[in-house]
C-alpha cells in the first residue's frame, strides 16, 4: 500500500444537498453499521442573511466531514480507483489528491470549500 499521508479530500460544500450517497457508499465499502461512519454530513443552518430579499434571504449548508475511520479507501487508490465517497457523490462536489494540488484547486472555488487531511 502506498503512502497517502499527504493526500486529502476537497469538498466544495456549496453544492452538497445531503443526499447521503457518500455516507452509504463508505458504509458499504468499509462494512460499517448504520450508526458508524467513515464520512458524515453535518447540517449548518438555516439562518437569515442580513440585507437580502426574502426569496434568497436564507442560507443552509450541508458539510460532509470524514471521520477517524476514513483512510481515503487506500486499497481503492492502490488499484487506481477513486474513494467511494468521491465516486458516488451525486453533485460532484468532492475530490481527492495530494494536499498541495487540492489547495491550488480550492483557491479558485470560492468560500464554501474545505480540505480534510485524513489518517
Biopython code that builds the backbone (N, CA, C, O; Angstrom):
import numpy as np
from Bio.PDB.StructureBuilder import StructureBuilder

atoms = [
    (1, "UNK", "N", (0.846, -1.186, 0.000)),
    (1, "UNK", "CA", (0.000, 0.000, 0.000)),
    (1, "UNK", "C", (0.885, 1.240, 0.000)),
    (1, "UNK", "O", (1.833, 1.350, 0.777)),
    (2, "UNK", "N", (0.553, 2.163, -0.883)),
    (2, "UNK", "CA", (1.307, 3.415, -0.989)),
    (2, "UNK", "C", (1.044, 4.308, 0.226)),
    (2, "UNK", "O", (0.120, 4.073, 1.005)),
    (3, "UNK", "N", (1.871, 5.321, 0.362)),
    (3, "UNK", "CA", (1.729, 6.280, 1.459)),
    (3, "UNK", "C", (0.791, 7.410, 1.022)),
    (3, "UNK", "O", (1.115, 8.169, 0.109)),
    (4, "UNK", "N", (-0.356, 7.520, 1.666)),
    (4, "UNK", "CA", (-1.332, 8.565, 1.350)),
    (4, "UNK", "C", (-1.418, 9.614, 2.454)),
    (4, "UNK", "O", (-2.431, 10.301, 2.578)),
    (5, "UNK", "N", (-0.371, 9.739, 3.248)),
    (5, "UNK", "CA", (-0.401, 10.683, 4.366)),
    (5, "UNK", "C", (-0.427, 12.134, 3.913)),
    (5, "UNK", "O", (-0.789, 13.011, 4.698)),
    (6, "UNK", "N", (-0.057, 12.409, 2.677)),
    (6, "UNK", "CA", (-0.077, 13.762, 2.144)),
    (6, "UNK", "C", (-1.281, 13.970, 1.214)),
    (6, "UNK", "O", (-1.307, 14.916, 0.427)),
    (7, "UNK", "N", (-2.264, 13.090, 1.309)),
    (7, "UNK", "CA", (-3.473, 13.179, 0.498)),
    (7, "UNK", "C", (-4.641, 13.611, 1.354)),
    (7, "UNK", "O", (-4.594, 13.504, 2.580)),
    (8, "UNK", "N", (-5.679, 14.094, 0.721)),
    (8, "UNK", "CA", (-6.861, 14.512, 1.453)),
    (8, "UNK", "C", (-8.072, 14.583, 0.564)),
    (8, "UNK", "O", (-8.033, 14.201, -0.605)),
    (9, "UNK", "N", (-9.160, 15.082, 1.140)),
    (9, "UNK", "CA", (-10.415, 15.293, 0.428)),
    (9, "UNK", "C", (-10.690, 16.776, 0.313)),
    (9, "UNK", "O", (-10.532, 17.520, 1.282)),
    (10, "UNK", "N", (-11.096, 17.206, -0.854)),
    (10, "UNK", "CA", (-11.571, 18.566, -1.065)),
    (10, "UNK", "C", (-13.079, 18.477, -1.220)),
    (10, "UNK", "O", (-13.586, 17.692, -2.021)),
    (11, "UNK", "N", (-13.784, 19.281, -0.456)),
    (11, "UNK", "CA", (-15.241, 19.280, -0.537)),
    (11, "UNK", "C", (-15.722, 20.699, -0.782)),
    (11, "UNK", "O", (-15.539, 21.591, 0.047)),
    (12, "UNK", "N", (-16.341, 20.888, -1.940)),
    (12, "UNK", "CA", (-16.926, 22.172, -2.331)),
    (12, "UNK", "C", (-18.382, 22.128, -1.870)),
    (12, "UNK", "O", (-19.282, 21.860, -2.666)),
    (13, "UNK", "N", (-18.606, 22.390, -0.589)),
    (13, "UNK", "CA", (-19.891, 22.072, 0.011)),
    (13, "UNK", "C", (-21.021, 23.024, -0.355)),
    (13, "UNK", "O", (-22.147, 22.828, 0.102)),
    (14, "UNK", "N", (-20.763, 24.037, -1.157)),
    (14, "UNK", "CA", (-21.894, 24.860, -1.605)),
    (14, "UNK", "C", (-22.828, 24.048, -2.501)),
    (14, "UNK", "O", (-23.966, 24.454, -2.737)),
    (15, "UNK", "N", (-22.358, 22.908, -3.000)),
    (15, "UNK", "CA", (-23.180, 22.068, -3.865)),
    (15, "UNK", "C", (-23.750, 20.835, -3.167)),
    (15, "UNK", "O", (-24.585, 20.142, -3.748)),
    (16, "UNK", "N", (-23.324, 20.542, -1.941)),
    (16, "UNK", "CA", (-23.813, 19.353, -1.245)),
    (16, "UNK", "C", (-25.288, 19.537, -0.901)),
    (16, "UNK", "O", (-25.680, 20.567, -0.351)),
    (17, "UNK", "N", (-26.116, 18.518, -1.233)),
    (17, "UNK", "CA", (-27.537, 18.602, -0.925)),
    (17, "UNK", "C", (-27.979, 17.534, 0.085)),
    (17, "UNK", "O", (-29.172, 17.270, 0.236)),
    (18, "UNK", "N", (-27.012, 16.930, 0.770)),
    (18, "UNK", "CA", (-27.282, 15.948, 1.821)),
    (18, "UNK", "C", (-28.025, 14.725, 1.291)),
    (18, "UNK", "O", (-28.915, 14.200, 1.960)),
    (19, "UNK", "N", (-27.665, 14.273, 0.100)),
    (19, "UNK", "CA", (-28.321, 13.090, -0.469)),
    (19, "UNK", "C", (-27.930, 11.826, 0.286)),
    (19, "UNK", "O", (-28.689, 10.856, 0.297)),
    (20, "UNK", "N", (-26.755, 11.821, 0.919)),
    (20, "UNK", "CA", (-26.319, 10.679, 1.707)),
    (20, "UNK", "C", (-25.584, 9.609, 0.926)),
    (20, "UNK", "O", (-25.198, 8.591, 1.500)),
    (21, "UNK", "N", (-25.378, 9.809, -0.370)),
    (21, "UNK", "CA", (-24.718, 8.764, -1.156)),
    (21, "UNK", "C", (-23.276, 8.531, -0.713)),
    (21, "UNK", "O", (-22.800, 7.397, -0.763)),
    (22, "UNK", "N", (-22.576, 9.565, -0.287)),
    (22, "UNK", "CA", (-21.209, 9.385, 0.191)),
    (22, "UNK", "C", (-21.183, 8.561, 1.478)),
    (22, "UNK", "O", (-20.309, 7.714, 1.665)),
    (23, "UNK", "N", (-22.135, 8.814, 2.350)),
    (23, "UNK", "CA", (-22.220, 8.108, 3.628)),
    (23, "UNK", "C", (-22.488, 6.625, 3.394)),
    (23, "UNK", "O", (-21.797, 5.772, 3.950)),
    (24, "UNK", "N", (-23.485, 6.318, 2.576)),
    (24, "UNK", "CA", (-23.867, 4.933, 2.319)),
    (24, "UNK", "C", (-22.766, 4.192, 1.564)),
    (24, "UNK", "O", (-22.464, 3.042, 1.885)),
    (25, "UNK", "N", (-22.164, 4.839, 0.564)),
    (25, "UNK", "CA", (-21.088, 4.201, -0.203)),
    (25, "UNK", "C", (-19.925, 3.837, 0.717)),
    (25, "UNK", "O", (-19.354, 2.754, 0.593)),
    (26, "UNK", "N", (-19.576, 4.718, 1.623)),
    (26, "UNK", "CA", (-18.500, 4.458, 2.569)),
    (26, "UNK", "C", (-18.867, 3.314, 3.512)),
    (26, "UNK", "O", (-18.058, 2.417, 3.746)),
    (27, "UNK", "N", (-20.073, 3.345, 4.048)),
    (27, "UNK", "CA", (-20.508, 2.283, 4.953)),
    (27, "UNK", "C", (-20.454, 0.919, 4.262)),
    (27, "UNK", "O", (-20.025, -0.069, 4.859)),
    (28, "UNK", "N", (-20.888, 0.873, 3.014)),
    (28, "UNK", "CA", (-20.858, -0.384, 2.263)),
    (28, "UNK", "C", (-19.421, -0.838, 2.013)),
    (28, "UNK", "O", (-19.103, -2.012, 2.198)),
    (29, "UNK", "N", (-18.555, 0.079, 1.597)),
    (29, "UNK", "CA", (-17.162, -0.251, 1.304)),
    (29, "UNK", "C", (-16.429, -0.753, 2.541)),
    (29, "UNK", "O", (-15.660, -1.713, 2.475)),
    (30, "UNK", "N", (-16.673, -0.100, 3.659)),
    (30, "UNK", "CA", (-15.962, -0.428, 4.902)),
    (30, "UNK", "C", (-16.677, -1.469, 5.755)),
    (30, "UNK", "O", (-16.133, -1.916, 6.764)),
    (31, "UNK", "N", (-17.892, -1.861, 5.363)),
    (31, "UNK", "CA", (-18.651, -2.825, 6.159)),
    (31, "UNK", "C", (-19.090, -2.252, 7.490)),
    (31, "UNK", "O", (-19.104, -2.960, 8.497)),
    (32, "UNK", "N", (-19.446, -0.984, 7.508)),
    (32, "UNK", "CA", (-19.833, -0.301, 8.746)),
    (32, "UNK", "C", (-21.327, -0.457, 9.013)),
    (32, "UNK", "O", (-22.123, -0.578, 8.082)),
    (33, "UNK", "N", (-21.693, -0.453, 10.269)),
    (33, "UNK", "CA", (-23.102, -0.480, 10.668)),
    (33, "UNK", "C", (-23.746, 0.863, 10.353)),
    (33, "UNK", "O", (-23.061, 1.848, 10.079)),
    (34, "UNK", "N", (-25.070, 0.884, 10.397)),
    (34, "UNK", "CA", (-25.809, 2.108, 10.071)),
    (34, "UNK", "C", (-25.479, 3.274, 10.985)),
    (34, "UNK", "O", (-25.646, 4.429, 10.593)),
    (35, "UNK", "N", (-25.010, 2.994, 12.202)),
    (35, "UNK", "CA", (-24.668, 4.072, 13.134)),
    (35, "UNK", "C", (-23.157, 4.326, 13.200)),
    (35, "UNK", "O", (-22.680, 4.983, 14.125)),
    (36, "UNK", "N", (-22.411, 3.810, 12.229)),
    (36, "UNK", "CA", (-20.969, 4.041, 12.141)),
    (36, "UNK", "C", (-20.677, 4.782, 10.831)),
    (36, "UNK", "O", (-21.351, 4.576, 9.821)),
    (37, "UNK", "N", (-19.672, 5.639, 10.871)),
    (37, "UNK", "CA", (-19.429, 6.498, 9.719)),
    (37, "UNK", "C", (-17.950, 6.611, 9.384)),
    (37, "UNK", "O", (-17.101, 6.711, 10.270)),
    (38, "UNK", "N", (-17.661, 6.593, 8.106)),
    (38, "UNK", "CA", (-16.342, 6.954, 7.604)),
    (38, "UNK", "C", (-16.378, 8.392, 7.117)),
    (38, "UNK", "O", (-15.360, 9.083, 7.085)),
    (39, "UNK", "N", (-17.583, 8.828, 6.737)),
    (39, "UNK", "CA", (-17.855, 10.226, 6.404)),
    (39, "UNK", "C", (-19.267, 10.509, 6.884)),
    (39, "UNK", "O", (-20.156, 9.666, 6.762)),
    (40, "UNK", "N", (-19.464, 11.684, 7.423)),
    (40, "UNK", "CA", (-20.773, 12.064, 7.956)),
    (40, "UNK", "C", (-21.088, 13.475, 7.479)),
    (40, "UNK", "O", (-20.206, 14.331, 7.425)),
    (41, "UNK", "N", (-22.343, 13.712, 7.135)),
    (41, "UNK", "CA", (-22.767, 15.022, 6.655)),
    (41, "UNK", "C", (-23.383, 15.796, 7.820)),
    (41, "UNK", "O", (-24.343, 15.348, 8.447)),
    (42, "UNK", "N", (-22.811, 16.960, 8.091)),
    (42, "UNK", "CA", (-23.326, 17.827, 9.141)),
    (42, "UNK", "C", (-24.132, 18.961, 8.527)),
    (42, "UNK", "O", (-23.838, 19.431, 7.427)),
    (43, "UNK", "N", (-25.142, 19.386, 9.250)),
    (43, "UNK", "CA", (-26.045, 20.432, 8.793)),
    (43, "UNK", "C", (-25.719, 21.735, 9.513)),
    (43, "UNK", "O", (-25.566, 21.767, 10.734)),
    (44, "UNK", "N", (-25.618, 22.805, 8.737)),
    (44, "UNK", "CA", (-25.336, 24.130, 9.290)),
    (44, "UNK", "C", (-26.429, 25.066, 8.781)),
    (44, "UNK", "O", (-26.479, 25.384, 7.593)),
    (45, "UNK", "N", (-27.287, 25.497, 9.671)),
    (45, "UNK", "CA", (-28.352, 26.399, 9.273)),
    (45, "UNK", "C", (-29.709, 25.796, 9.596)),
    (45, "UNK", "O", (-29.779, 24.750, 10.241)),
    (46, "UNK", "N", (-30.770, 26.427, 9.166)),
    (46, "UNK", "CA", (-30.803, 27.648, 8.352)),
    (46, "UNK", "C", (-30.620, 28.893, 9.209)),
    (46, "UNK", "O", (-30.908, 28.901, 10.406)),
    (47, "UNK", "N", (-30.138, 29.930, 8.564)),
    (47, "UNK", "CA", (-30.033, 31.221, 9.217)),
    (47, "UNK", "C", (-30.349, 32.312, 8.208)),
    (47, "UNK", "O", (-30.096, 32.178, 7.011)),
    (48, "UNK", "N", (-30.903, 33.384, 8.725)),
    (48, "UNK", "CA", (-31.314, 34.516, 7.890)),
    (48, "UNK", "C", (-30.100, 35.353, 7.541)),
    (48, "UNK", "O", (-29.313, 35.729, 8.410)),
    (49, "UNK", "N", (-29.963, 35.636, 6.263)),
    (49, "UNK", "CA", (-28.897, 36.526, 5.806)),
    (49, "UNK", "C", (-29.317, 37.973, 6.064)),
    (49, "UNK", "O", (-30.505, 38.295, 6.045)),
    (50, "UNK", "N", (-28.351, 38.826, 6.300)),
    (50, "UNK", "CA", (-28.626, 40.241, 6.503)),
    (50, "UNK", "C", (-28.749, 40.951, 5.167)),
    (50, "UNK", "O", (-28.043, 40.623, 4.213)),
    (51, "UNK", "N", (-29.641, 41.919, 5.103)),
    (51, "UNK", "CA", (-29.762, 42.830, 3.956)),
    (51, "UNK", "C", (-29.978, 42.128, 2.616)),
    (51, "UNK", "O", (-29.353, 42.492, 1.620)),
    (52, "UNK", "N", (-30.860, 41.124, 2.583)),
    (52, "UNK", "CA", (-31.207, 40.472, 1.324)),
    (52, "UNK", "C", (-32.712, 40.341, 1.217)),
    (52, "UNK", "O", (-33.433, 40.440, 2.210)),
    (53, "UNK", "N", (-33.177, 40.117, -0.004)),
    (53, "UNK", "CA", (-34.617, 39.976, -0.209)),
    (53, "UNK", "C", (-35.095, 38.632, 0.328)),
    (53, "UNK", "O", (-34.291, 37.728, 0.558)),
    (54, "UNK", "N", (-36.379, 38.504, 0.524)),
    (54, "UNK", "CA", (-36.938, 37.311, 1.142)),
    (54, "UNK", "C", (-36.664, 36.035, 0.349)),
    (54, "UNK", "O", (-36.373, 35.000, 0.950)),
    (55, "UNK", "N", (-36.749, 36.077, -0.992)),
    (55, "UNK", "CA", (-36.595, 34.835, -1.763)),
    (55, "UNK", "C", (-35.192, 34.237, -1.681)),
    (55, "UNK", "O", (-35.031, 33.031, -1.867)),
    (56, "UNK", "N", (-34.194, 35.039, -1.413)),
    (56, "UNK", "CA", (-32.841, 34.482, -1.259)),
    (56, "UNK", "C", (-32.244, 34.866, 0.098)),
    (56, "UNK", "O", (-31.028, 34.998, 0.237)),
    (57, "UNK", "N", (-33.103, 35.040, 1.077)),
    (57, "UNK", "CA", (-32.663, 35.545, 2.373)),
    (57, "UNK", "C", (-32.206, 34.517, 3.382)),
    (57, "UNK", "O", (-31.906, 34.861, 4.525)),
    (58, "UNK", "N", (-32.149, 33.250, 2.976)),
    (58, "UNK", "CA", (-31.770, 32.201, 3.917)),
    (58, "UNK", "C", (-30.569, 31.430, 3.398)),
    (58, "UNK", "O", (-30.387, 31.272, 2.191)),
    (59, "UNK", "N", (-29.760, 30.957, 4.321)),
    (59, "UNK", "CA", (-28.618, 30.134, 3.966)),
    (59, "UNK", "C", (-28.702, 28.833, 4.762)),
    (59, "UNK", "O", (-29.136, 28.819, 5.914)),
    (60, "UNK", "N", (-28.282, 27.754, 4.132)),
    (60, "UNK", "CA", (-28.359, 26.439, 4.746)),
    (60, "UNK", "C", (-27.303, 25.579, 4.086)),
    (60, "UNK", "O", (-27.332, 25.396, 2.869)),
    (61, "UNK", "N", (-26.377, 25.052, 4.854)),
    (61, "UNK", "CA", (-25.285, 24.268, 4.290)),
    (61, "UNK", "C", (-25.277, 22.852, 4.841)),
    (61, "UNK", "O", (-25.675, 22.599, 5.978)),
    (62, "UNK", "N", (-24.814, 21.944, 4.002)),
    (62, "UNK", "CA", (-24.506, 20.577, 4.408)),
    (62, "UNK", "C", (-23.019, 20.382, 4.161)),
    (62, "UNK", "O", (-22.520, 20.678, 3.076)),
    (63, "UNK", "N", (-22.316, 19.884, 5.166)),
    (63, "UNK", "CA", (-20.865, 19.749, 5.070)),
    (63, "UNK", "C", (-20.463, 18.305, 5.353)),
    (63, "UNK", "O", (-20.515, 17.866, 6.502)),
    (64, "UNK", "N", (-20.057, 17.549, 4.309)),
    (64, "UNK", "CA", (-19.541, 16.198, 4.541)),
    (64, "UNK", "C", (-18.164, 16.274, 5.205)),
    (64, "UNK", "O", (-17.289, 17.017, 4.759)),
    (65, "UNK", "N", (-17.987, 15.503, 6.268)),
    (65, "UNK", "CA", (-16.738, 15.525, 7.025)),
    (65, "UNK", "C", (-16.268, 14.084, 7.233)),
    (65, "UNK", "O", (-17.012, 13.265, 7.772)),
    (66, "UNK", "N", (-15.035, 13.763, 6.809)),
    (66, "UNK", "CA", (-14.522, 12.412, 7.065)),
    (66, "UNK", "C", (-14.269, 12.216, 8.560)),
    (66, "UNK", "O", (-13.924, 13.161, 9.270)),
    (67, "UNK", "N", (-14.445, 10.980, 9.027)),
    (67, "UNK", "CA", (-14.218, 10.650, 10.432)),
    (67, "UNK", "C", (-12.868, 9.949, 10.572)),
    (67, "UNK", "O", (-12.122, 9.817, 9.602)),
    (68, "UNK", "N", (-12.570, 9.509, 11.773)),
    (68, "UNK", "CA", (-11.308, 8.806, 12.003)),
    (68, "UNK", "C", (-11.269, 7.426, 11.348)),
    (68, "UNK", "O", (-10.215, 6.790, 11.329)),
    (69, "UNK", "N", (-12.380, 6.957, 10.818)),
    (69, "UNK", "CA", (-12.399, 5.680, 10.094)),
    (69, "UNK", "C", (-11.976, 5.841, 8.628)),
    (69, "UNK", "O", (-11.732, 4.850, 7.939)),
    (70, "UNK", "N", (-11.891, 7.060, 8.166)),
    (70, "UNK", "CA", (-11.560, 7.322, 6.756)),
    (70, "UNK", "C", (-10.066, 7.115, 6.506)),
    (70, "UNK", "O", (-9.223, 7.669, 7.211)),
    (71, "UNK", "N", (-9.756, 6.312, 5.494)),
    (71, "UNK", "CA", (-8.379, 6.159, 5.022)),
    (71, "UNK", "C", (-8.297, 6.467, 3.528)),
    (71, "UNK", "O", (-7.371, 6.032, 2.843)),
    (72, "UNK", "N", (-9.277, 7.222, 3.034)),
    (72, "UNK", "CA", (-9.414, 7.566, 1.614)),
    (72, "UNK", "C", (-9.641, 6.330, 0.746)),
    (72, "UNK", "O", (-9.398, 6.370, -0.461)),
    (73, "UNK", "N", (-10.100, 5.242, 1.342)),
    (73, "UNK", "CA", (-10.238, 3.972, 0.618)),
    (73, "UNK", "C", (-8.901, 3.616, -0.027)),
    (73, "UNK", "O", (-8.817, 3.401, -1.236)),
    (74, "UNK", "N", (-7.862, 3.558, 0.798)),
    (74, "UNK", "CA", (-6.491, 3.362, 0.326)),
    (74, "UNK", "C", (-6.362, 2.167, -0.615)),
    (74, "UNK", "O", (-5.618, 2.236, -1.594)),
    (75, "UNK", "N", (-7.067, 1.077, -0.340)),
    (75, "UNK", "CA", (-6.972, -0.083, -1.228)),
    (75, "UNK", "C", (-7.539, 0.234, -2.609)),
    (75, "UNK", "O", (-7.061, -0.298, -3.610)),
    (76, "UNK", "N", (-8.546, 1.088, -2.670)),
    (76, "UNK", "CA", (-9.082, 1.516, -3.971)),
    (76, "UNK", "C", (-8.079, 2.425, -4.685)),
    (76, "UNK", "O", (-7.883, 2.306, -5.894)),
    (77, "UNK", "N", (-7.442, 3.337, -3.931)),
    (77, "UNK", "CA", (-6.427, 4.198, -4.543)),
    (77, "UNK", "C", (-5.287, 3.362, -5.108)),
    (77, "UNK", "O", (-4.787, 3.648, -6.196)),
    (78, "UNK", "N", (-4.871, 2.329, -4.377)),
    (78, "UNK", "CA", (-3.819, 1.434, -4.860)),
    (78, "UNK", "C", (-4.208, 0.771, -6.177)),
    (78, "UNK", "O", (-3.353, 0.479, -7.012)),
    (79, "UNK", "N", (-5.500, 0.538, -6.351)),
    (79, "UNK", "CA", (-5.996, -0.098, -7.578)),
    (79, "UNK", "C", (-6.311, 0.925, -8.672)),
    (79, "UNK", "O", (-6.846, 0.567, -9.722)),
    (80, "UNK", "N", (-5.977, 2.211, -8.425)),
    (80, "UNK", "CA", (-6.227, 3.251, -9.423)),
    (80, "UNK", "C", (-7.656, 3.752, -9.451)),
    (80, "UNK", "O", (-8.076, 4.364, -10.433)),
    (81, "UNK", "N", (-8.413, 3.503, -8.390)),
    (81, "UNK", "CA", (-9.813, 3.918, -8.312)),
    (81, "UNK", "C", (-9.970, 5.079, -7.344)),
    (81, "UNK", "O", (-9.089, 5.351, -6.528)),
    (82, "UNK", "N", (-11.097, 5.755, -7.448)),
    (82, "UNK", "CA", (-11.420, 6.860, -6.552)),
    (82, "UNK", "C", (-11.945, 6.326, -5.218)),
    (82, "UNK", "O", (-12.454, 5.207, -5.153)),
    (83, "UNK", "N", (-11.820, 7.130, -4.148)),
    (83, "UNK", "CA", (-12.506, 6.773, -2.902)),
    (83, "UNK", "C", (-14.009, 6.661, -3.167)),
    (83, "UNK", "O", (-14.545, 7.349, -4.035)),
    (84, "UNK", "N", (-14.671, 5.803, -2.426)),
    (84, "UNK", "CA", (-16.100, 5.565, -2.662)),
    (84, "UNK", "C", (-16.945, 6.823, -2.515)),
    (84, "UNK", "O", (-17.888, 7.020, -3.281)),
    (85, "UNK", "N", (-16.626, 7.680, -1.543)),
    (85, "UNK", "CA", (-17.418, 8.897, -1.361)),
    (85, "UNK", "C", (-17.315, 9.804, -2.583)),
    (85, "UNK", "O", (-18.305, 10.400, -3.007)),
    (86, "UNK", "N", (-16.122, 9.903, -3.141)),
    (86, "UNK", "CA", (-15.908, 10.746, -4.325)),
    (86, "UNK", "C", (-16.614, 10.131, -5.532)),
    (86, "UNK", "O", (-17.265, 10.838, -6.302)),
    (87, "UNK", "N", (-16.487, 8.831, -5.692)),
    (87, "UNK", "CA", (-17.104, 8.143, -6.825)),
    (87, "UNK", "C", (-18.620, 8.297, -6.826)),
    (87, "UNK", "O", (-19.226, 8.467, -7.884)),
    (88, "UNK", "N", (-19.238, 8.237, -5.645)),
    (88, "UNK", "CA", (-20.694, 8.218, -5.574)),
    (88, "UNK", "C", (-21.335, 9.567, -5.279)),
    (88, "UNK", "O", (-22.556, 9.640, -5.142)),
    (89, "UNK", "N", (-20.562, 10.622, -5.177)),
    (89, "UNK", "CA", (-21.129, 11.953, -4.916)),
    (89, "UNK", "C", (-21.963, 12.394, -6.114)),
    (89, "UNK", "O", (-21.437, 12.556, -7.215)),
    (90, "UNK", "N", (-23.250, 12.586, -5.901)),
    (90, "UNK", "CA", (-24.168, 12.919, -6.991)),
    (90, "UNK", "C", (-24.020, 14.350, -7.493)),
    (90, "UNK", "O", (-24.403, 14.650, -8.624)),
    (91, "UNK", "N", (-23.475, 15.230, -6.672)),
    (91, "UNK", "CA", (-23.307, 16.625, -7.104)),
    (91, "UNK", "C", (-21.869, 16.930, -7.517)),
    (91, "UNK", "O", (-21.549, 18.072, -7.846)),
    (92, "UNK", "N", (-21.013, 15.932, -7.502)),
    (92, "UNK", "CA", (-19.609, 16.073, -7.901)),
    (92, "UNK", "C", (-18.896, 17.170, -7.117)),
    (92, "UNK", "O", (-18.065, 17.897, -7.661)),
    (93, "UNK", "N", (-19.231, 17.278, -5.833)),
    (93, "UNK", "CA", (-18.627, 18.336, -5.015)),
    (93, "UNK", "C", (-17.404, 17.850, -4.250)),
    (93, "UNK", "O", (-16.840, 18.597, -3.449)),
    (94, "UNK", "N", (-16.984, 16.601, -4.487)),
    (94, "UNK", "CA", (-15.856, 16.036, -3.751)),
    (94, "UNK", "C", (-14.740, 15.650, -4.712)),
    (94, "UNK", "O", (-14.982, 15.219, -5.839)),
    (95, "UNK", "N", (-13.518, 15.818, -4.237)),
    (95, "UNK", "CA", (-12.345, 15.412, -4.995)),
    (95, "UNK", "C", (-11.302, 14.933, -3.994)),
    (95, "UNK", "O", (-11.429, 15.183, -2.795)),
    (96, "UNK", "N", (-10.292, 14.261, -4.469)),
    (96, "UNK", "CA", (-9.217, 13.790, -3.605)),
    (96, "UNK", "C", (-7.900, 13.982, -4.337)),
    (96, "UNK", "O", (-7.879, 14.161, -5.555)),
    (97, "UNK", "N", (-6.814, 13.945, -3.600)),
    (97, "UNK", "CA", (-5.499, 14.048, -4.205)),
    (97, "UNK", "C", (-4.488, 14.581, -3.217)),
    (97, "UNK", "O", (-4.779, 14.729, -2.030)),
    (98, "UNK", "N", (-3.287, 14.871, -3.717)),
    (98, "UNK", "CA", (-2.258, 15.462, -2.858)),
    (98, "UNK", "C", (-2.741, 16.811, -2.313)),
    (98, "UNK", "O", (-3.395, 17.580, -3.017)),
    (99, "UNK", "N", (-2.412, 17.079, -1.062)),
    (99, "UNK", "CA", (-2.899, 18.291, -0.404)),
    (99, "UNK", "C", (-2.490, 19.561, -1.129)),
    (99, "UNK", "O", (-3.281, 20.502, -1.194)),
    (100, "UNK", "N", (-1.275, 19.622, -1.678)),
    (100, "UNK", "CA", (-0.850, 20.846, -2.372)),
    (100, "UNK", "C", (-1.683, 21.086, -3.628)),
    (100, "UNK", "O", (-1.991, 22.235, -3.947)),
    (101, "UNK", "N", (-2.051, 20.033, -4.343)),
    (101, "UNK", "CA", (-2.898, 20.196, -5.527)),
    (101, "UNK", "C", (-4.318, 20.602, -5.135)),
    (101, "UNK", "O", (-4.942, 21.425, -5.805)),
    (102, "UNK", "N", (-4.823, 20.022, -4.049)),
    (102, "UNK", "CA", (-6.162, 20.388, -3.580)),
    (102, "UNK", "C", (-6.213, 21.849, -3.150)),
    (102, "UNK", "O", (-7.209, 22.531, -3.389)),
    (103, "UNK", "N", (-5.140, 22.335, -2.513)),
    (103, "UNK", "CA", (-5.092, 23.739, -2.078)),
    (103, "UNK", "C", (-5.150, 24.674, -3.273)),
    (103, "UNK", "O", (-5.836, 25.695, -3.230)),
    (104, "UNK", "N", (-4.435, 24.336, -4.340)),
    (104, "UNK", "CA", (-4.471, 25.167, -5.548)),
    (104, "UNK", "C", (-5.868, 25.180, -6.153)),
    (104, "UNK", "O", (-6.369, 26.230, -6.555)),
    (105, "UNK", "N", (-6.487, 24.020, -6.216)),
    (105, "UNK", "CA", (-7.835, 23.928, -6.768)),
    (105, "UNK", "C", (-8.831, 24.705, -5.903)),
    (105, "UNK", "O", (-9.699, 25.405, -6.424)),
    (106, "UNK", "N", (-8.699, 24.576, -4.590)),
    (106, "UNK", "CA", (-9.628, 25.237, -3.665)),
    (106, "UNK", "C", (-9.563, 26.753, -3.783)),
    (106, "UNK", "O", (-10.568, 27.437, -3.592)),
    (107, "UNK", "N", (-8.386, 27.279, -4.096)),
    (107, "UNK", "CA", (-8.213, 28.734, -4.179)),
    (107, "UNK", "C", (-9.143, 29.363, -5.215)),
    (107, "UNK", "O", (-9.509, 30.530, -5.082)),
    (108, "UNK", "N", (-9.522, 28.622, -6.222)),
    (108, "UNK", "CA", (-10.389, 29.165, -7.257)),
    (108, "UNK", "C", (-11.854, 28.805, -7.117)),
    (108, "UNK", "O", (-12.650, 29.125, -8.000)),
    (109, "UNK", "N", (-12.230, 28.152, -6.034)),
    (109, "UNK", "CA", (-13.605, 27.657, -5.913)),
    (109, "UNK", "C", (-14.536, 28.506, -5.062)),
    (109, "UNK", "O", (-15.739, 28.246, -5.038)),
    (110, "UNK", "N", (-14.033, 29.491, -4.379)),
    (110, "UNK", "CA", (-14.913, 30.321, -3.555)),
    (110, "UNK", "C", (-14.772, 30.028, -2.077)),
    (110, "UNK", "O", (-13.786, 29.439, -1.632)),
    (111, "UNK", "N", (-15.785, 30.453, -1.316)),
    (111, "UNK", "CA", (-15.641, 30.437, 0.135)),
    (111, "UNK", "C", (-16.203, 29.200, 0.826)),
    (111, "UNK", "O", (-15.878, 28.975, 1.992)),
    (112, "UNK", "N", (-17.013, 28.403, 0.185)),
    (112, "UNK", "CA", (-17.597, 27.234, 0.839)),
    (112, "UNK", "C", (-16.853, 25.971, 0.420)),
    (112, "UNK", "O", (-17.424, 25.052, -0.166)),
    (113, "UNK", "N", (-15.568, 25.955, 0.738)),
    (113, "UNK", "CA", (-14.693, 24.849, 0.380)),
    (113, "UNK", "C", (-13.920, 24.422, 1.616)),
    (113, "UNK", "O", (-13.466, 25.259, 2.397)),
    (114, "UNK", "N", (-13.775, 23.110, 1.789)),
    (114, "UNK", "CA", (-12.989, 22.586, 2.892)),
    (114, "UNK", "C", (-12.037, 21.518, 2.370)),
    (114, "UNK", "O", (-12.380, 20.766, 1.459)),
    (115, "UNK", "N", (-10.852, 21.455, 2.944)),
    (115, "UNK", "CA", (-9.905, 20.393, 2.643)),
    (115, "UNK", "C", (-9.658, 19.632, 3.937)),
    (115, "UNK", "O", (-9.333, 20.218, 4.970)),
    (116, "UNK", "N", (-9.819, 18.316, 3.860)),
    (116, "UNK", "CA", (-9.623, 17.473, 5.020)),
    (116, "UNK", "C", (-8.425, 16.554, 4.778)),
    (116, "UNK", "O", (-8.355, 15.854, 3.768)),
    (117, "UNK", "N", (-7.499, 16.570, 5.711)),
    (117, "UNK", "CA", (-6.390, 15.622, 5.702)),
    (117, "UNK", "C", (-6.829, 14.442, 6.542)),
    (117, "UNK", "O", (-7.216, 14.606, 7.698)),
    (118, "UNK", "N", (-6.769, 13.252, 5.963)),
    (118, "UNK", "CA", (-7.248, 12.075, 6.673)),
    (118, "UNK", "C", (-6.058, 11.224, 7.135)),
    (118, "UNK", "O", (-4.924, 11.443, 6.708)),
    (119, "UNK", "N", (-6.326, 10.270, 7.994)),
    (119, "UNK", "CA", (-5.285, 9.405, 8.562)),
    (119, "UNK", "C", (-4.742, 8.465, 7.514)),
    (119, "UNK", "O", (-3.857, 7.661, 7.806)),
]
sb = StructureBuilder()
sb.init_structure("model")
sb.init_model(0)
sb.init_chain("A")
sb.init_seg("    ")
for serial, (resi, resn, name, xyz) in enumerate(atoms, 1):
    if name == "N":
        sb.init_residue(resn, " ", resi, " ")
    sb.init_atom(name, np.array(xyz, "f"), 0.0, 1.0, " ", f" {name:<3s}", serial, name[0])
structure = sb.get_structure()
